[in-house]
Amino acid sequence: MRVFSNPVGSGSLWFDNLATADGIPVAYDPQARAFVPMPPFCINRDIIGCNWIAPKEGAFVALVP
């Protein structure tokens, strides 16, 4: 398991709610190989908890169960 640094200061990242311990939303930037604060989110974030950034808010195809 890889440990990531908090992109907005000290404290832990909580993967169950995709936010820092302070409640700031974060997402994974695969090019930077790091979490970044408040980026544009994948449209699947609320559906499956996608934690990757999107090129623009709501980008990528939603998964249909």
Secondary structure as GFF3:
##gff-version 3
##sequence-region A 1 65
A	DSSP	beta_strand	13	14	.	.	.	ID=ss1
A	DSSP	beta_strand	19	20	.	.	.	ID=ss2
A	DSSP	beta_strand	26	29	.	.	.	ID=ss3
A	DSSP	beta_strand	34	37	.	.	.	ID=ss4
A	DSSP	alpha_helix	45	48	.	.	.	ID=ss5
###
